[in-house]
Amino acid sequence: MLKLRYPVLALLCCACASGAMAEREWPEHKFECQVVTASGAAGHVAIQTHSRQLAQKNVVGLQAITNRNRAEKAVSVVQCIERAKGENFSDSGFAFWLTTLEE
């Protein structure tokens, strides 16, 4: 009986894990968010999620690249855009800084 128990448990674990992996649905939207960090600096966070509302909620607490070239925690959201839909940041200075960062 002991010899049969371990292979059966291993098989059940693999079956459960593969089922969980197969059901995972990746979000289809990619958002870029302008945030304010703990030090008060403007920052950028990219996130993939299901909606703009979730993006705005979930970026708070994530690490942002700031306009001072540091990584800091985001504490509030200014704006989230979806570039794939042709959206742009309303703050032209932030948008310009972001293009220099991408180069």
N, CA, C and O atoms as a GROMACS GRO file, in nm:
protein
  412
    1MET      N    1   0.082  -0.120   0.000
    1MET     CA    2   0.000   0.000   0.000
    1MET      C    3   0.086   0.126   0.000
    1MET      O    4   0.053   0.222  -0.069
    2LEU      N    5   0.196   0.127   0.076
    2LEU     CA    6   0.284   0.244   0.081
    2LEU      C    7   0.347   0.274  -0.054
    2LEU      O    8   0.364   0.390  -0.092
    3LYS      N    9   0.381   0.169  -0.126
    3LYS     CA   10   0.446   0.188  -0.256
    3LYS      C   11   0.351   0.257  -0.355
    3LYS      O   12   0.398   0.328  -0.444
    4LEU      N   13   0.224   0.239  -0.341
    4LEU     CA   14   0.127   0.296  -0.432
    4LEU      C   15   0.089   0.440  -0.394
    4LEU      O   16   0.054   0.520  -0.481
    5ARG      N   17   0.096   0.473  -0.265
    5ARG     CA   18   0.051   0.603  -0.217
    5ARG      C   19   0.131   0.720  -0.278
    5ARG      O   20   0.070   0.816  -0.325
    6TYR      N   21   0.263   0.714  -0.278
    6TYR     CA   22   0.346   0.825  -0.325
    6TYR      C   23   0.330   0.853  -0.475
    6TYR      O   24   0.317   0.970  -0.512
    7PRO      N   25   0.331   0.752  -0.560
    7PRO     CA   26   0.308   0.783  -0.702
    7PRO      C   27   0.169   0.842  -0.727
    7PRO      O   28   0.153   0.930  -0.813
    8VAL      N   29   0.069   0.795  -0.654
    8VAL     CA   30  -0.067   0.849  -0.672
    8VAL      C   31  -0.071   0.994  -0.626
    8VAL      O   32  -0.132   1.078  -0.693
    9LEU      N   33  -0.008   1.026  -0.514
    9LEU     CA   34  -0.004   1.164  -0.466
    9LEU      C   35   0.070   1.253  -0.566
    9LEU      O   36   0.026   1.365  -0.594
   10ALA      N   37   0.179   1.206  -0.619
   10ALA     CA   38   0.255   1.284  -0.717
   10ALA      C   39   0.171   1.309  -0.841
   10ALA      O   40   0.172   1.420  -0.895
   11LEU      N   41   0.099   1.208  -0.887
   11LEU     CA   42   0.014   1.223  -1.004
   11LEU      C   43  -0.098   1.324  -0.979
   11LEU      O   44  -0.128   1.406  -1.066
   12LEU      N   45  -0.160   1.319  -0.862
   12LEU     CA   46  -0.266   1.414  -0.827
   12LEU      C   47  -0.213   1.557  -0.820
   12LEU      O   48  -0.278   1.650  -0.866
   13CYS      N   49  -0.095   1.574  -0.763
   13CYS     CA   50  -0.035   1.708  -0.756
   13CYS      C   51  -0.008   1.763  -0.895
   13CYS      O   52  -0.037   1.880  -0.921
   14CYS      N   53   0.046   1.682  -0.983
   14CYS     CA   54   0.074   1.727  -1.120
   14CYS      C   55  -0.056   1.761  -1.193
   14CYS      O   56  -0.061   1.859  -1.267
   15ALA      N   57  -0.159   1.682  -1.172
   15ALA     CA   58  -0.287   1.707  -1.240
   15ALA      C   59  -0.347   1.838  -1.193
   15ALA      O   60  -0.400   1.915  -1.274
   16CYS      N   61  -0.341   1.865  -1.064
   16CYS     CA   62  -0.395   1.990  -1.010
   16CYS      C   63  -0.316   2.110  -1.060
   16CYS      O   64  -0.374   2.212  -1.095
   17ALA      N   65  -0.186   2.098  -1.062
   17ALA     CA   66  -0.102   2.209  -1.106
   17ALA      C   67  -0.123   2.239  -1.254
   17ALA      O   68  -0.131   2.356  -1.292
   18SER      N   69  -0.131   2.138  -1.335
   18SER     CA   70  -0.150   2.162  -1.478
   18SER      C   71  -0.288   2.220  -1.505
   18SER      O   72  -0.304   2.300  -1.596
   19GLY      N   73  -0.387   2.181  -1.428
   19GLY     CA   74  -0.521   2.238  -1.443
   19GLY      C   75  -0.524   2.385  -1.406
   19GLY      O   76  -0.589   2.464  -1.473
   20ALA      N   77  -0.454   2.421  -1.302
   20ALA     CA   78  -0.448   2.561  -1.260
   20ALA      C   79  -0.374   2.645  -1.363
   20ALA      O   80  -0.414   2.759  -1.389
   21MET      N   81  -0.269   2.593  -1.422
   21MET     CA   82  -0.193   2.667  -1.522
   21MET      C   83  -0.276   2.686  -1.649
   21MET      O   84  -0.270   2.792  -1.712
   22ALA      N   85  -0.353   2.586  -1.686
   22ALA     CA   86  -0.432   2.594  -1.809
   22ALA      C   87  -0.544   2.696  -1.798
   22ALA      O   88  -0.584   2.754  -1.898
   23GLU      N   89  -0.596   2.719  -1.679
   23GLU     CA   90  -0.708   2.809  -1.660
   23GLU      C   91  -0.668   2.954  -1.649
   23GLU      O   92  -0.754   3.042  -1.657
   24ARG      N   93  -0.540   2.984  -1.632
   24ARG     CA   94  -0.497   3.122  -1.614
   24ARG      C   95  -0.516   3.201  -1.743
   24ARG      O   96  -0.468   3.162  -1.849
   25GLU      N   97  -0.585   3.311  -1.731
   25GLU     CA   98  -0.609   3.398  -1.846
   25GLU      C   99  -0.527   3.524  -1.829
   25GLU      O  100  -0.540   3.594  -1.728
   26TRP      N  101  -0.443   3.554  -1.927
   26TRP     CA  102  -0.360   3.673  -1.918
   26TRP      C  103  -0.440   3.796  -1.957
   26TRP      O  104  -0.518   3.792  -2.053
   27PRO      N  105  -0.423   3.905  -1.884
   27PRO     CA  106  -0.494   4.029  -1.919
   27PRO      C  107  -0.454   4.078  -2.057
   27PRO      O  108  -0.339   4.064  -2.099
   28GLU      N  109  -0.550   4.135  -2.128
   28GLU     CA  110  -0.522   4.178  -2.264
   28GLU      C  111  -0.484   4.324  -2.277
   28GLU      O  112  -0.445   4.368  -2.385
   29HIS      N  113  -0.493   4.401  -2.170
   29HIS     CA  114  -0.463   4.543  -2.178
   29HIS      C  115  -0.331   4.576  -2.110
   29HIS      O  116  -0.301   4.525  -2.002
   30LYS      N  117  -0.251   4.662  -2.175
   30LYS     CA  118  -0.125   4.709  -2.117
   30LYS      C  119  -0.139   4.858  -2.093
   30LYS      O  120  -0.163   4.935  -2.186
   31PHE      N  121  -0.122   4.898  -1.968
   31PHE     CA  122  -0.136   5.038  -1.931
   31PHE      C  123  -0.001   5.093  -1.885
   31PHE      O  124   0.080   5.022  -1.828
   32GLU      N  125   0.019   5.220  -1.912
   32GLU     CA  126   0.134   5.293  -1.859
   32GLU      C  127   0.075   5.402  -1.770
   32GLU      O  128  -0.015   5.474  -1.811
   33CYS      N  129   0.128   5.412  -1.650
   33CYS     CA  130   0.071   5.506  -1.554
   33CYS      C  131   0.173   5.609  -1.508
   33CYS      O  132   0.289   5.578  -1.480
   34GLN      N  133   0.126   5.732  -1.501
   34GLN     CA  134   0.204   5.840  -1.439
   34GLN      C  135   0.163   5.840  -1.293
   34GLN      O  136   0.045   5.848  -1.261
   35VAL      N  137   0.262   5.831  -1.205
   35VAL     CA  138   0.236   5.822  -1.062
   35VAL      C  139   0.317   5.927  -0.986
   35VAL      O  140   0.408   5.990  -1.040
   36VAL      N  141   0.280   5.944  -0.861
   36VAL     CA  142   0.359   6.025  -0.769
   36VAL      C  143   0.418   5.927  -0.668
   36VAL      O  144   0.347   5.840  -0.616
   37THR      N  145   0.546   5.942  -0.639
   37THR     CA  146   0.614   5.850  -0.548
   37THR      C  147   0.617   5.907  -0.406
   37THR      O  148   0.574   6.020  -0.382
   38ALA      N  149   0.667   5.830  -0.314
   38ALA     CA  150   0.673   5.869  -0.173
   38ALA      C  151   0.752   5.998  -0.153
   38ALA      O  152   0.722   6.075  -0.061
   39SER      N  153   0.852   6.023  -0.237
   39SER     CA  154   0.931   6.146  -0.223
   39SER      C  155   0.866   6.266  -0.292
   39SER      O  156   0.915   6.378  -0.281
   40GLY      N  157   0.756   6.242  -0.364
   40GLY     CA  158   0.689   6.349  -0.436
   40GLY      C  159   0.730   6.361  -0.581
   40GLY      O  160   0.681   6.448  -0.652
   41ALA      N  161   0.820   6.274  -0.626
   41ALA     CA  162   0.867   6.277  -0.764
   41ALA      C  163   0.764   6.213  -0.857
   41ALA      O  164   0.688   6.125  -0.816
   42ALA      N  165   0.764   6.258  -0.982
   42ALA     CA  166   0.681   6.194  -1.084
   42ALA      C  167   0.748   6.064  -1.125
   42ALA      O  168   0.870   6.055  -1.130
   43GLY      N  169   0.666   5.963  -1.153
   43GLY     CA  170   0.722   5.834  -1.190
   43GLY      C  171   0.637   5.763  -1.293
   43GLY      O  172   0.526   5.805  -1.323
   44HIS      N  173   0.692   5.655  -1.346
   44HIS     CA  174   0.626   5.575  -1.450
   44HIS      C  175   0.620   5.430  -1.406
   44HIS      O  176   0.718   5.374  -1.357
   45VAL      N  177   0.501   5.369  -1.424
   45VAL     CA  178   0.483   5.226  -1.397
   45VAL      C  179   0.404   5.168  -1.514
   45VAL      O  180   0.303   5.224  -1.555
   46ALA      N  181   0.449   5.055  -1.566
   46ALA     CA  182   0.375   4.982  -1.670
   46ALA      C  183   0.312   4.859  -1.604
   46ALA      O  184   0.373   4.793  -1.521
   47ILE      N  185   0.187   4.831  -1.643
   47ILE     CA  186   0.116   4.718  -1.582
   47ILE      C  187   0.023   4.656  -1.686
   47ILE      O  188  -0.036   4.727  -1.768
   48GLN      N  189   0.010   4.525  -1.680
   48GLN     CA  190  -0.082   4.453  -1.768
   48GLN      C  191  -0.198   4.405  -1.681
   48GLN      O  192  -0.178   4.331  -1.585
   49THR      N  193  -0.319   4.448  -1.716
   49THR     CA  194  -0.436   4.413  -1.636
   49THR      C  195  -0.561   4.416  -1.723
   49THR      O  196  -0.554   4.446  -1.842
   50HIS      N  197  -0.675   4.385  -1.663
   50HIS     CA  198  -0.800   4.374  -1.738
   50HIS      C  199  -0.871   4.507  -1.763
   50HIS      O  200  -0.949   4.517  -1.857
   51SER      N  201  -0.845   4.609  -1.681
   51SER     CA  202  -0.916   4.736  -1.699
   51SER      C  203  -0.832   4.853  -1.647
   51SER      O  204  -0.737   4.834  -1.571
   52ARG      N  205  -0.869   4.972  -1.689
   52ARG     CA  206  -0.801   5.093  -1.643
   52ARG      C  207  -0.820   5.111  -1.492
   52ARG      O  208  -0.728   5.153  -1.422
   53GLN      N  209  -0.938   5.079  -1.443
   53GLN     CA  210  -0.965   5.091  -1.299
   53GLN      C  211  -0.873   5.000  -1.218
   53GLN      O  212  -0.821   5.041  -1.114
   54LEU      N  213  -0.853   4.878  -1.265
   54LEU     CA  214  -0.761   4.786  -1.195
   54LEU      C  215  -0.618   4.836  -1.204
   54LEU      O  216  -0.541   4.823  -1.109
   55ALA      N  217  -0.581   4.894  -1.318
   55ALA     CA  218  -0.446   4.949  -1.334
   55ALA      C  219  -0.424   5.059  -1.231
   55ALA      O  220  -0.322   5.060  -1.162
   56GLN      N  221  -0.520   5.151  -1.220
   56GLN     CA  222  -0.506   5.262  -1.126
   56GLN      C  223  -0.501   5.214  -0.982
   56GLN      O  224  -0.433   5.273  -0.899
   57LYS      N  225  -0.572   5.108  -0.953
   57LYS     CA  226  -0.572   5.053  -0.817
   57LYS      C  227  -0.443   4.977  -0.786
   57LYS      O  228  -0.386   4.990  -0.678
   58ASN      N  229  -0.399   4.897  -0.883
   58ASN     CA  230  -0.288   4.804  -0.857
   58ASN      C  231  -0.149   4.865  -0.869
   58ASN      O  232  -0.053   4.804  -0.820
   59VAL      N  233  -0.134   4.981  -0.932
   59VAL     CA  234   0.001   5.038  -0.942
   59VAL      C  235   0.047   5.102  -0.811
   59VAL      O  236   0.167   5.117  -0.788
   60VAL      N  237  -0.048   5.139  -0.727
   60VAL     CA  238  -0.010   5.197  -0.597
   60VAL      C  239   0.065   5.091  -0.516
   60VAL      O  240   0.013   4.982  -0.493
   61GLY      N  241   0.185   5.125  -0.474
   61GLY     CA  242   0.268   5.031  -0.398
   61GLY      C  243   0.375   4.964  -0.484
   61GLY      O  244   0.468   4.905  -0.430
   62LEU      N  245   0.361   4.973  -0.617
   62LEU     CA  246   0.463   4.914  -0.705
   62LEU      C  247   0.582   5.009  -0.720
   62LEU      O  248   0.572   5.128  -0.690
   63GLN      N  249   0.693   4.954  -0.766
   63GLN     CA  250   0.812   5.035  -0.790
   63GLN      C  251   0.795   5.114  -0.920
   63GLN      O  252   0.755   5.059  -1.022
   64ALA      N  253   0.825   5.241  -0.914
   64ALA     CA  254   0.818   5.329  -1.030
   64ALA      C  255   0.957   5.382  -1.061
   64ALA      O  256   1.039   5.401  -0.971
   65ILE      N  257   0.983   5.406  -1.187
   65ILE     CA  258   1.104   5.476  -1.228
   65ILE      C  259   1.069   5.624  -1.222
   65ILE      O  260   0.972   5.668  -1.284
   66THR      N  261   1.147   5.702  -1.149
   66THR     CA  262   1.114   5.843  -1.132
   66THR      C  263   1.189   5.930  -1.231
   66THR      O  264   1.284   5.887  -1.297
   67ASN      N  265   1.145   6.056  -1.239
   67ASN     CA  266   1.214   6.152  -1.325
   67ASN      C  267   1.350   6.192  -1.266
   67ASN      O  268   1.422   6.272  -1.325
   68ARG      N  269   1.383   6.136  -1.152
   68ARG     CA  270   1.515   6.155  -1.090
   68ARG      C  271   1.601   6.030  -1.108
   68ARG      O  272   1.705   6.015  -1.044
   69ASN      N  273   1.555   5.940  -1.196
   69ASN     CA  274   1.624   5.814  -1.227
   69ASN      C  275   1.644   5.726  -1.104
   69ASN      O  276   1.751   5.668  -1.085
   70ARG      N  277   1.542   5.716  -1.024
   70ARG     CA  278   1.543   5.628  -0.907
   70ARG      C  279   1.424   5.535  -0.914
   70ARG      O  280   1.328   5.560  -0.987
   71ALA      N  281   1.431   5.428  -0.839
   71ALA     CA  282   1.317   5.339  -0.823
   71ALA      C  283   1.255   5.369  -0.687
   71ALA      O  284   1.321   5.356  -0.584
   72GLU      N  285   1.130   5.408  -0.687
   72GLU     CA  286   1.058   5.441  -0.563
   72GLU      C  287   0.917   5.385  -0.571
   72GLU      O  288   0.865   5.356  -0.679
   73LYS      N  289   0.855   5.370  -0.453
   73LYS     CA  290   0.719   5.321  -0.447
   73LYS      C  291   0.619   5.426  -0.491
   73LYS      O  292   0.627   5.542  -0.451
   74ALA      N  293   0.525   5.384  -0.575
   74ALA     CA  294   0.416   5.472  -0.617
   74ALA      C  295   0.315   5.486  -0.503
   74ALA      O  296   0.274   5.386  -0.444
   75VAL      N  297   0.275   5.610  -0.472
   75VAL     CA  298   0.177   5.631  -0.365
   75VAL      C  299   0.043   5.682  -0.418
   75VAL      O  300  -0.060   5.669  -0.351
   76SER      N  301   0.044   5.742  -0.538
   76SER     CA  302  -0.083   5.785  -0.598
   76SER      C  303  -0.069   5.786  -0.749
   76SER      O  304   0.042   5.788  -0.804
   77VAL      N  305  -0.183   5.784  -0.816
   77VAL     CA  306  -0.187   5.777  -0.962
   77VAL      C  307  -0.236   5.909  -1.018
   77VAL      O  308  -0.335   5.965  -0.972
   78VAL      N  309  -0.164   5.959  -1.118
   78VAL     CA  310  -0.205   6.080  -1.188
   78VAL      C  311  -0.291   6.042  -1.309
   78VAL      O  312  -0.400   6.096  -1.328
   79GLN      N  313  -0.240   5.948  -1.390
   79GLN     CA  314  -0.311   5.909  -1.512
   79GLN      C  315  -0.259   5.775  -1.561
   79GLN      O  316  -0.139   5.748  -1.552
   80CYS      N  317  -0.347   5.692  -1.614
   80CYS     CA  318  -0.308   5.568  -1.681
   80CYS      C  319  -0.358   5.574  -1.825
   80CYS      O  320  -0.473   5.610  -1.851
   81ILE      N  321  -0.271   5.538  -1.918
   81ILE     CA  322  -0.308   5.540  -2.060
   81ILE      C  323  -0.283   5.403  -2.122
   81ILE      O  324  -0.209   5.320  -2.069
   82GLU      N  325  -0.348   5.382  -2.236
   82GLU     CA  326  -0.329   5.260  -2.313
   82GLU      C  327  -0.272   5.302  -2.450
   82GLU      O  328  -0.347   5.345  -2.538
   83ARG      N  329  -0.142   5.290  -2.465
   83ARG     CA  330  -0.077   5.335  -2.589
   83ARG      C  331  -0.124   5.260  -2.711
   83ARG      O  332  -0.127   5.315  -2.821
   84ALA      N  333  -0.162   5.134  -2.693
   84ALA     CA  334  -0.209   5.054  -2.807
   84ALA      C  335  -0.333   5.116  -2.871
   84ALA      O  336  -0.362   5.091  -2.988
   85LYS      N  337  -0.405   5.196  -2.795
   85LYS     CA  338  -0.525   5.264  -2.847
   85LYS      C  339  -0.494   5.408  -2.888
   85LYS      O  340  -0.585   5.485  -2.917
   86GLY      N  341  -0.366   5.443  -2.891
   86GLY     CA  342  -0.326   5.576  -2.935
   86GLY      C  343  -0.339   5.684  -2.829
   86GLY      O  344  -0.335   5.803  -2.862
   87GLU      N  345  -0.356   5.648  -2.704
   87GLU     CA  346  -0.369   5.746  -2.596
   87GLU      C  347  -0.233   5.804  -2.560
   87GLU      O  348  -0.130   5.738  -2.572
   88ASN      N  349  -0.234   5.928  -2.515
   88ASN     CA  350  -0.111   5.997  -2.474
   88ASN      C  351  -0.133   6.060  -2.336
   88ASN      O  352  -0.246   6.088  -2.297
   89PHE      N  353  -0.024   6.082  -2.265
   89PHE     CA  354  -0.033   6.149  -2.136
   89PHE      C  355  -0.071   6.295  -2.157
   89PHE      O  356  -0.025   6.360  -2.250
   90SER      N  357  -0.156   6.347  -2.069
   90SER     CA  358  -0.198   6.487  -2.080
   90SER      C  359  -0.086   6.582  -2.038
   90SER      O  360  -0.083   6.697  -2.083
   91ASP      N  361   0.005   6.536  -1.954
   91ASP     CA  362   0.121   6.616  -1.911
   91ASP      C  363   0.230   6.601  -2.016
   91ASP      O  364   0.300   6.499  -2.020
   92SER      N  365   0.247   6.703  -2.102
   92SER     CA  366   0.342   6.693  -2.212
   92SER      C  367   0.487   6.682  -2.162
   92SER      O  368   0.570   6.618  -2.227
   93GLY      N  369   0.517   6.744  -2.050
   93GLY     CA  370   0.652   6.734  -1.994
   93GLY      C  371   0.683   6.592  -1.951
   93GLY      O  372   0.794   6.543  -1.974
   94PHE      N  373   0.587   6.526  -1.889
   94PHE     CA  374   0.605   6.387  -1.848
   94PHE      C  375   0.618   6.298  -1.971
   94PHE      O  376   0.702   6.208  -1.975
   95ALA      N  377   0.534   6.322  -2.072
   95ALA     CA  378   0.540   6.243  -2.195
   95ALA      C  379   0.676   6.257  -2.262
   95ALA      O  380   0.731   6.159  -2.312
   96PHE      N  381   0.730   6.379  -2.264
   96PHE     CA  382   0.863   6.401  -2.324
   96PHE      C  383   0.970   6.327  -2.245
   96PHE      O  384   1.056   6.261  -2.304
   97TRP      N  385   0.965   6.337  -2.112
   97TRP     CA  386   1.062   6.266  -2.028
   97TRP      C  387   1.056   6.116  -2.055
   97TRP      O  388   1.159   6.050  -2.062
   98LEU      N  389   0.936   6.064  -2.071
   98LEU     CA  390   0.919   5.922  -2.095
   98LEU      C  391   0.980   5.879  -2.229
   98LEU      O  392   1.038   5.770  -2.238
   99THR      N  393   0.969   5.962  -2.331
   99THR     CA  394   1.031   5.928  -2.460
   99THR      C  395   1.183   5.927  -2.448
   99THR      O  396   1.248   5.847  -2.515
  100THR      N  397   1.241   6.012  -2.367
  100THR     CA  398   1.386   6.012  -2.348
  100THR      C  399   1.430   5.888  -2.272
  100THR      O  400   1.540   5.836  -2.292
  101LEU      N  401   1.343   5.840  -2.184
  101LEU     CA  402   1.371   5.719  -2.106
  101LEU      C  403   1.372   5.597  -2.195
  101LEU      O  404   1.452   5.505  -2.174
  102GLU      N  405   1.285   5.594  -2.295
  102GLU     CA  406   1.273   5.478  -2.383
  102GLU      C  407   1.388   5.466  -2.482
  102GLU      O  408   1.411   5.358  -2.535
  103GLU      N  409   1.460   5.573  -2.506
  103GLU     CA  410   1.570   5.570  -2.603
  103GLU      C  411   1.691   5.509  -2.547
  103GLU      O  412   1.793   5.499  -2.616
   0.00000   0.00000   0.00000
